[in-house]
């Protein structure tokens, strides 16, 4: 049994200090020594304690422009009240860095209420909550990647102060991730550097609000085969749709026609095992890391996916790419008590 599941017995529980957290901070803002403030001498140094709650994953939904995080709640008590009471707040503040962590931009804070729920945290079980925060990020054209660092700070019952990306919570932790922003799909005059007759700047004769829509390039299996030769992306990865359609009799091609239509694709004898694995699928390219329920947006389940490789997703940012599907199943358990 892990230390986090030893209810009330772990040296990291600090039950008395947890219950009197607010009043202890009132007597000394640096009571727990997380501020690094020499004016107030720490009494009980506690920093980044994750016995009760922990920030599991941080992510970004590129189509909805939402920063998201999943928080684990481990213990049956220590959250102020049961679900009939007000409980206590779990705060998450998000930061973005556009220069590889040299500086951080405060994007705001969100929160949810945690409660004492013994049924959900008995044994090795935990509760998983999600938070979302809408953001506005300037998009770039698809010719270059737009990678941004995300930092999230989880803090129980004490909101992380604004514009302090290096602030340490007493109960909670800090987590980071790298995200890719959805490319811009319109070209504006400011994107052009051409001039007419080398005398009249193009920007001088085109309406500034004018824009040209772009289109996504759709790469077929032969094109992807040629693209991924150096990256050594396997055939069952880049030609997955074509192979699945053929295997499920959704394609009118015969085996002979298939090889003629896709001459550069070599099919190995173990293709059936690769397409239809007996156990969990391959997670070398992507993996579902966390799931949680967002209580601020009712009936919204959040799944955070980690993309692990630089290629193998059906093309670059200027193409249609490939879609990551997440299916979430909600299991409801009802306990009946006989009277």
Secondary structure, 3 states (H helix, E strand, C coil): CCHHHCCCCCCCCCHHHHHCHHHHHHHCCCCCCCCCCCCCCCCCCCCCECCCEEEEEEEEECCCCEEEEEEEECCCCCCCCCCCCCCEEEEEEEEEECCCCCCCEEEEEEEEEECCCHHHCCCCCCEEEEEEEECCCCCCCCCCCCEEEEEEEEEECCCCCCCCCCCCCCECCEEEEEEECCCCCEEEHHHCCCEECCCEEHHHHCCCCCEEECCCECCCHHHHHHHCCCCCCCHHHHCHHHHHHHHCCCCCCCHHHHHHHCCCCCCCCCHHHHHCCCCCCCCCCEEEEEEEEECCCCCEEEEEEEECCCCCCCCCCCECCCCCCCCCCCCCCCCCCCC
